[in-house]
C-alpha cells in the first residue's frame, strides 16, 4: 500500500480478494484512471509499456508463493533490463516495472474492484 492510502472500511475486505485469484493470477491491481500509459499527454511523452491505461500500484495484492513458483525474480529482472535499454529510467518507479511485466504476461493480473 502507498503511504497516502487510507481505509474507510475493514482492511480484511481487501484481504478476502486473495480468494478470487484464478490459477496463475498472482498480482491484484486497480486499473489506472489517468491517460499516462496511453502516451498522448504531450508530444514526446514515451511511457513504459502497459496494457491500455495500465495499472496503479498504490494498492497491490501479491500472491508471493505463486510468484516464486513462476520464477518472479528472473521474470521481472529480464523485462526491466530490456525496457531500461530504451527508456533509460522509470518515471513511476515500481509501477512502470509492474506494467511492463503485465503487458507481456497479462495472465498474472487480477483486476481489483
Secondary structure, DSSP 8 states (H G I E B T S, - for coil): --TT---SS-THHHHGGGGG--TT--EEEEE--SSGGGT-SSTT------STT-EEEEEEEE-HHHHHHTTHHHHHHHHHHHHHHHH-S-SSTHHHHHHHHHHH-GGGEEE--
